[in-house]
Amino acid sequence: MSTESARENRELKRKVRELERTIEVLKAAMNFFVAECAPQHR
């Protein structure tokens, strides 16, 4: 693997980790809002 390919691979893996963290935050936020909007909370 060339140096450029290795660098690109590291960058893509970093971006994947960042997106996975973002997805987890969004899932948590969605669960919070679903719970807040549930009929038993009204």
PQR file of N, CA, C, O and H, with PARSE charges and radii, in Angstrom:
ATOM      1  N   MET A   1       0.864  -1.177   0.000 -0.4000 1.5000
ATOM      2  CA  MET A   1       0.000   0.000   0.000 -0.0000 2.0000
ATOM      3  C   MET A   1       0.905   1.234   0.000  0.5500 1.7000
ATOM      4  O   MET A   1       1.855   1.326   0.777 -0.5500 1.4000
ATOM      5  N   SER A   2       0.593   2.164  -0.876 -0.4000 1.5000
ATOM      6  CA  SER A   2       1.408   3.369  -0.948 -0.0000 2.0000
ATOM      7  C   SER A   2       1.147   4.271   0.256  0.5500 1.7000
ATOM      8  O   SER A   2       0.146   4.123   0.957 -0.5500 1.4000
ATOM      9  H   SER A   2      -0.179   2.089  -1.508  0.4000 1.0000
ATOM     10  N   THR A   3       2.052   5.193   0.476 -0.4000 1.5000
ATOM     11  CA  THR A   3       1.908   6.138   1.582 -0.0000 2.0000
ATOM     12  C   THR A   3       0.613   6.933   1.447  0.5500 1.7000
ATOM     13  O   THR A   3      -0.084   7.178   2.431 -0.5500 1.4000
ATOM     14  H   THR A   3       2.865   5.314  -0.094  0.4000 1.0000
ATOM     15  N   GLU A   4       0.303   7.329   0.222 -0.4000 1.5000
ATOM     16  CA  GLU A   4      -0.928   8.099  -0.021 -0.0000 2.0000
ATOM     17  C   GLU A   4      -2.165   7.249   0.284  0.5500 1.7000
ATOM     18  O   GLU A   4      -3.124   7.741   0.880 -0.5500 1.4000
ATOM     19  H   GLU A   4       0.869   7.129  -0.577  0.4000 1.0000
ATOM     20  N   SER A   5      -2.147   6.002  -0.116 -0.4000 1.5000
ATOM     21  CA  SER A   5      -3.279   5.113   0.167 -0.0000 2.0000
ATOM     22  C   SER A   5      -3.434   4.892   1.667  0.5500 1.7000
ATOM     23  O   SER A   5      -4.551   4.882   2.183 -0.5500 1.4000
ATOM     24  H   SER A   5      -1.368   5.603  -0.600  0.4000 1.0000
ATOM     25  N   ALA A   6      -2.324   4.717   2.362 -0.4000 1.5000
ATOM     26  CA  ALA A   6      -2.372   4.512   3.812 -0.0000 2.0000
ATOM     27  C   ALA A   6      -2.932   5.756   4.502  0.5500 1.7000
ATOM     28  O   ALA A   6      -3.728   5.644   5.434 -0.5500 1.4000
ATOM     29  H   ALA A   6      -1.416   4.725   1.942  0.4000 1.0000
ATOM     30  N   ARG A   7      -2.525   6.926   4.052 -0.4000 1.5000
ATOM     31  CA  ARG A   7      -3.025   8.174   4.634 -0.0000 2.0000
ATOM     32  C   ARG A   7      -4.524   8.301   4.390  0.5500 1.7000
ATOM     33  O   ARG A   7      -5.277   8.655   5.297 -0.5500 1.4000
ATOM     34  H   ARG A   7      -1.878   7.017   3.295  0.4000 1.0000
ATOM     35  N   GLU A   8      -4.951   8.013   3.175 -0.4000 1.5000
ATOM     36  CA  GLU A   8      -6.371   8.101   2.849 -0.0000 2.0000
ATOM     37  C   GLU A   8      -7.178   7.086   3.672  0.5500 1.7000
ATOM     38  O   GLU A   8      -8.276   7.394   4.136 -0.5500 1.4000
ATOM     39  H   GLU A   8      -4.339   7.725   2.438  0.4000 1.0000
ATOM     40  N   ASN A   9      -6.634   5.887   3.847 -0.4000 1.5000
ATOM     41  CA  ASN A   9      -7.297   4.853   4.638 -0.0000 2.0000
ATOM     42  C   ASN A   9      -7.480   5.313   6.084  0.5500 1.7000
ATOM     43  O   ASN A   9      -8.556   5.139   6.657 -0.5500 1.4000
ATOM     44  H   ASN A   9      -5.742   5.638   3.469  0.4000 1.0000
ATOM     45  N   ARG A  10      -6.439   5.897   6.676 -0.4000 1.5000
ATOM     46  CA  ARG A  10      -6.541   6.411   8.052 -0.0000 2.0000
ATOM     47  C   ARG A  10      -7.593   7.502   8.153  0.5500 1.7000
ATOM     48  O   ARG A  10      -8.377   7.531   9.102 -0.5500 1.4000
ATOM     49  H   ARG A  10      -5.565   6.038   6.211  0.4000 1.0000
ATOM     50  N   GLU A  11      -7.609   8.399   7.176 -0.4000 1.5000
ATOM     51  CA  GLU A  11      -8.575   9.498   7.181 -0.0000 2.0000
ATOM     52  C   GLU A  11      -9.999   8.966   7.063  0.5500 1.7000
ATOM     53  O   GLU A  11     -10.898   9.441   7.757 -0.5500 1.4000
ATOM     54  H   GLU A  11      -6.972   8.375   6.405  0.4000 1.0000
ATOM     55  N   LEU A  12     -10.209   7.994   6.197 -0.4000 1.5000
ATOM     56  CA  LEU A  12     -11.551   7.423   6.043 -0.0000 2.0000
ATOM     57  C   LEU A  12     -11.988   6.709   7.310  0.5500 1.7000
ATOM     58  O   LEU A  12     -13.152   6.811   7.697 -0.5500 1.4000
ATOM     59  H   LEU A  12      -9.479   7.608   5.633  0.4000 1.0000
ATOM     60  N   LYS A  13     -11.091   5.994   7.964 -0.4000 1.5000
ATOM     61  CA  LYS A  13     -11.431   5.318   9.218 -0.0000 2.0000
ATOM     62  C   LYS A  13     -11.787   6.329  10.296  0.5500 1.7000
ATOM     63  O   LYS A  13     -12.701   6.100  11.087 -0.5500 1.4000
ATOM     64  H   LYS A  13     -10.145   5.911   7.650  0.4000 1.0000
ATOM     65  N   ARG A  14     -11.063   7.456  10.332 -0.4000 1.5000
ATOM     66  CA  ARG A  14     -11.371   8.515  11.299 -0.0000 2.0000
ATOM     67  C   ARG A  14     -12.767   9.073  11.036  0.5500 1.7000
ATOM     68  O   ARG A  14     -13.540   9.296  11.968 -0.5500 1.4000
ATOM     69  H   ARG A  14     -10.320   7.642   9.689  0.4000 1.0000
ATOM     70  N   LYS A  15     -13.082   9.295   9.769 -0.4000 1.5000
ATOM     71  CA  LYS A  15     -14.399   9.827   9.424 -0.0000 2.0000
ATOM     72  C   LYS A  15     -15.507   8.843   9.787  0.5500 1.7000
ATOM     73  O   LYS A  15     -16.571   9.249  10.255 -0.5500 1.4000
ATOM     74  H   LYS A  15     -12.454   9.113   9.012  0.4000 1.0000
ATOM     75  N   VAL A  16     -15.260   7.551   9.572 -0.4000 1.5000
ATOM     76  CA  VAL A  16     -16.248   6.530   9.932 -0.0000 2.0000
ATOM     77  C   VAL A  16     -16.498   6.567  11.433  0.5500 1.7000
ATOM     78  O   VAL A  16     -17.651   6.523  11.863 -0.5500 1.4000
ATOM     79  H   VAL A  16     -14.396   7.221   9.192  0.4000 1.0000
ATOM     80  N   ARG A  17     -15.437   6.647  12.244 -0.4000 1.5000
ATOM     81  CA  ARG A  17     -15.611   6.713  13.709 -0.0000 2.0000
ATOM     82  C   ARG A  17     -16.422   7.944  14.100  0.5500 1.7000
ATOM     83  O   ARG A  17     -17.298   7.871  14.962 -0.5500 1.4000
ATOM     84  H   ARG A  17     -14.500   6.683  11.895  0.4000 1.0000
ATOM     85  N   GLU A  18     -16.127   9.065  13.467 -0.4000 1.5000
ATOM     86  CA  GLU A  18     -16.851  10.303  13.764 -0.0000 2.0000
ATOM     87  C   GLU A  18     -18.335  10.164  13.410  0.5500 1.7000
ATOM     88  O   GLU A  18     -19.202  10.587  14.174 -0.5500 1.4000
ATOM     89  H   GLU A  18     -15.415   9.124  12.767  0.4000 1.0000
ATOM     90  N   LEU A  19     -18.618   9.574  12.258 -0.4000 1.5000
ATOM     91  CA  LEU A  19     -20.009   9.382  11.854 -0.0000 2.0000
ATOM     92  C   LEU A  19     -20.722   8.400  12.769  0.5500 1.7000
ATOM     93  O   LEU A  19     -21.899   8.589  13.079 -0.5500 1.4000
ATOM     94  H   LEU A  19     -17.913   9.230  11.637  0.4000 1.0000
ATOM     95  N   GLU A  20     -20.034   7.364  13.203 -0.4000 1.5000
ATOM     96  CA  GLU A  20     -20.646   6.406  14.132 -0.0000 2.0000
ATOM     97  C   GLU A  20     -21.000   7.083  15.452  0.5500 1.7000
ATOM     98  O   GLU A  20     -22.059   6.811  16.019 -0.5500 1.4000
ATOM     99  H   GLU A  20     -19.079   7.211  12.951  0.4000 1.0000
ATOM    100  N   ARG A  21     -20.125   7.965  15.953 -0.4000 1.5000
ATOM    101  CA  ARG A  21     -20.431   8.713  17.182 -0.0000 2.0000
ATOM    102  C   ARG A  21     -21.633   9.624  16.966  0.5500 1.7000
ATOM    103  O   ARG A  21     -22.501   9.728  17.832 -0.5500 1.4000
ATOM    104  H   ARG A  21     -19.265   8.185  15.493  0.4000 1.0000
ATOM    105  N   THR A  22     -21.683  10.283  15.813 -0.4000 1.5000
ATOM    106  CA  THR A  22     -22.799  11.166  15.501 -0.0000 2.0000
ATOM    107  C   THR A  22     -24.106  10.386  15.469  0.5500 1.7000
ATOM    108  O   THR A  22     -25.122  10.854  15.982 -0.5500 1.4000
ATOM    109  H   THR A  22     -20.978  10.198  15.109  0.4000 1.0000
ATOM    110  N   ILE A  23     -24.083   9.211  14.876 -0.4000 1.5000
ATOM    111  CA  ILE A  23     -25.288   8.372  14.817 -0.0000 2.0000
ATOM    112  C   ILE A  23     -25.745   8.006  16.220  0.5500 1.7000
ATOM    113  O   ILE A  23     -26.943   8.036  16.503 -0.5500 1.4000
ATOM    114  H   ILE A  23     -23.258   8.831  14.459  0.4000 1.0000
ATOM    115  N   GLU A  24     -24.819   7.662  17.100 -0.4000 1.5000
ATOM    116  CA  GLU A  24     -25.184   7.309  18.477 -0.0000 2.0000
ATOM    117  C   GLU A  24     -25.826   8.495  19.197  0.5500 1.7000
ATOM    118  O   GLU A  24     -26.800   8.318  19.928 -0.5500 1.4000
ATOM    119  H   GLU A  24     -23.846   7.637  16.870  0.4000 1.0000
ATOM    120  N   VAL A  25     -25.299   9.686  19.002 -0.4000 1.5000
ATOM    121  CA  VAL A  25     -25.883  10.889  19.618 -0.0000 2.0000
ATOM    122  C   VAL A  25     -27.289  11.124  19.081  0.5500 1.7000
ATOM    123  O   VAL A  25     -28.206  11.431  19.842 -0.5500 1.4000
ATOM    124  H   VAL A  25     -24.507   9.830  18.409  0.4000 1.0000
ATOM    125  N   LEU A  26     -27.455  10.981  17.778 -0.4000 1.5000
ATOM    126  CA  LEU A  26     -28.774  11.189  17.182 -0.0000 2.0000
ATOM    127  C   LEU A  26     -29.776  10.140  17.657  0.5500 1.7000
ATOM    128  O   LEU A  26     -30.942  10.460  17.884 -0.5500 1.4000
ATOM    129  H   LEU A  26     -26.710  10.731  17.160  0.4000 1.0000
ATOM    130  N   LYS A  27     -29.339   8.905  17.807 -0.4000 1.5000
ATOM    131  CA  LYS A  27     -30.232   7.861  18.329 -0.0000 2.0000
ATOM    132  C   LYS A  27     -30.663   8.197  19.752  0.5500 1.7000
ATOM    133  O   LYS A  27     -31.832   8.033  20.101 -0.5500 1.4000
ATOM    134  H   LYS A  27     -28.391   8.645  17.622  0.4000 1.0000
ATOM    135  N   ALA A  28     -29.732   8.663  20.573 -0.4000 1.5000
ATOM    136  CA  ALA A  28     -30.061   9.020  21.949 -0.0000 2.0000
ATOM    137  C   ALA A  28     -31.048  10.188  21.973  0.5500 1.7000
ATOM    138  O   ALA A  28     -31.996  10.187  22.758 -0.5500 1.4000
ATOM    139  H   ALA A  28     -28.783   8.797  20.290  0.4000 1.0000
ATOM    140  N   ALA A  29     -30.825  11.170  21.126 -0.4000 1.5000
ATOM    141  CA  ALA A  29     -31.729  12.317  21.059 -0.0000 2.0000
ATOM    142  C   ALA A  29     -33.117  11.882  20.594  0.5500 1.7000
ATOM    143  O   ALA A  29     -34.128  12.331  21.133 -0.5500 1.4000
ATOM    144  H   ALA A  29     -30.054  11.172  20.488  0.4000 1.0000
ATOM    145  N   MET A  30     -33.158  11.013  19.599 -0.4000 1.5000
ATOM    146  CA  MET A  30     -34.437  10.518  19.106 -0.0000 2.0000
ATOM    147  C   MET A  30     -35.189   9.779  20.216  0.5500 1.7000
ATOM    148  O   MET A  30     -36.389   9.986  20.398 -0.5500 1.4000
ATOM    149  H   MET A  30     -32.336  10.649  19.161  0.4000 1.0000
ATOM    150  N   ASN A  31     -34.494   8.929  20.948 -0.4000 1.5000
ATOM    151  CA  ASN A  31     -35.136   8.192  22.033 -0.0000 2.0000
ATOM    152  C   ASN A  31     -35.667   9.142  23.105  0.5500 1.7000
ATOM    153  O   ASN A  31     -36.750   8.928  23.650 -0.5500 1.4000
ATOM    154  H   ASN A  31     -33.519   8.761  20.800  0.4000 1.0000
ATOM    155  N   PHE A  32     -34.909  10.179  23.401 -0.4000 1.5000
ATOM    156  CA  PHE A  32     -35.353  11.167  24.383 -0.0000 2.0000
ATOM    157  C   PHE A  32     -36.645  11.836  23.920  0.5500 1.7000
ATOM    158  O   PHE A  32     -37.612  11.928  24.677 -0.5500 1.4000
ATOM    159  H   PHE A  32     -34.029  10.352  22.959  0.4000 1.0000
ATOM    160  N   PHE A  33     -36.655  12.304  22.664 -0.4000 1.5000
ATOM    161  CA  PHE A  33     -37.838  13.008  22.170 -0.0000 2.0000
ATOM    162  C   PHE A  33     -39.035  12.081  22.013  0.5500 1.7000
ATOM    163  O   PHE A  33     -40.172  12.499  22.233 -0.5500 1.4000
ATOM    164  H   PHE A  33     -35.870  12.229  22.049  0.4000 1.0000
ATOM    165  N   VAL A  34     -38.798  10.835  21.639 -0.4000 1.5000
ATOM    166  CA  VAL A  34     -39.895   9.873  21.557 -0.0000 2.0000
ATOM    167  C   VAL A  34     -40.506   9.693  22.950  0.5500 1.7000
ATOM    168  O   VAL A  34     -41.728   9.673  23.099 -0.5500 1.4000
ATOM    169  H   VAL A  34     -37.874  10.495  21.461  0.4000 1.0000
ATOM    170  N   ALA A  35     -39.657   9.564  23.956 -0.4000 1.5000
ATOM    171  CA  ALA A  35     -40.148   9.402  25.328 -0.0000 2.0000
ATOM    172  C   ALA A  35     -40.906  10.652  25.780  0.5500 1.7000
ATOM    173  O   ALA A  35     -41.936  10.539  26.444 -0.5500 1.4000
ATOM    174  H   ALA A  35     -38.664   9.580  23.835  0.4000 1.0000
ATOM    175  N   GLU A  36     -40.410  11.839  25.430 -0.4000 1.5000
ATOM    176  CA  GLU A  36     -41.064  13.077  25.827 -0.0000 2.0000
ATOM    177  C   GLU A  36     -42.418  13.254  25.152  0.5500 1.7000
ATOM    178  O   GLU A  36     -43.333  13.837  25.735 -0.5500 1.4000
ATOM    179  H   GLU A  36     -39.573  11.930  24.890  0.4000 1.0000
ATOM    180  N   CYS A  37     -42.548  12.756  23.932 -0.4000 1.5000
ATOM    181  CA  CYS A  37     -43.791  12.933  23.180 -0.0000 2.0000
ATOM    182  C   CYS A  37     -44.774  11.791  23.400  0.5500 1.7000
ATOM    183  O   CYS A  37     -45.887  11.823  22.875 -0.5500 1.4000
ATOM    184  H   CYS A  37     -41.805  12.282  23.459  0.4000 1.0000
ATOM    185  N   ALA A  38     -44.381  10.796  24.160 -0.4000 1.5000
ATOM    186  CA  ALA A  38     -45.263   9.647  24.409 -0.0000 2.0000
ATOM    187  C   ALA A  38     -46.508  10.110  25.154  0.5500 1.7000
ATOM    188  O   ALA A  38     -46.418  11.014  25.985 -0.5500 1.4000
ATOM    189  H   ALA A  38     -43.477  10.770  24.587  0.4000 1.0000
ATOM    190  N   PRO A  39     -47.674   9.515  24.878 -0.5600 1.5000
ATOM    191  CA  PRO A  39     -48.937   9.952  25.494  0.2800 2.0000
ATOM    192  C   PRO A  39     -48.908   9.980  27.018  0.5500 1.7000
ATOM    193  O   PRO A  39     -49.551  10.845  27.614 -0.5500 1.4000
ATOM    194  N   GLN A  40     -48.198   9.079  27.666 -0.4000 1.5000
ATOM    195  CA  GLN A  40     -48.207   9.037  29.138 -0.0000 2.0000
ATOM    196  C   GLN A  40     -47.554  10.285  29.744  0.5500 1.7000
ATOM    197  O   GLN A  40     -47.715  10.533  30.939 -0.5500 1.4000
ATOM    198  H   GLN A  40     -47.676   8.376  27.182  0.4000 1.0000
ATOM    199  N   HIS A  41     -46.825  11.071  28.954 -0.4000 1.5000
ATOM    200  CA  HIS A  41     -46.187  12.277  29.470 -0.0000 2.0000
ATOM    201  C   HIS A  41     -47.075  13.509  29.332  0.5500 1.7000
ATOM    202  O   HIS A  41     -46.683  14.600  29.747 -0.5500 1.4000
ATOM    203  H   HIS A  41     -46.694  10.869  27.983  0.4000 1.0000
ATOM    204  N   ARG A  42     -48.255  13.354  28.762 -0.4000 1.5000
ATOM    205  CA  ARG A  42     -49.140  14.518  28.554 -0.0000 2.0000
ATOM    206  C   ARG A  42     -50.130  14.667  29.667  0.5500 1.7000
ATOM    207  O   ARG A  42     -50.945  15.590  29.649 -0.5500 1.4000
ATOM    208  H   ARG A  42     -48.574  12.468  28.425  0.4000 1.0000
TER
END
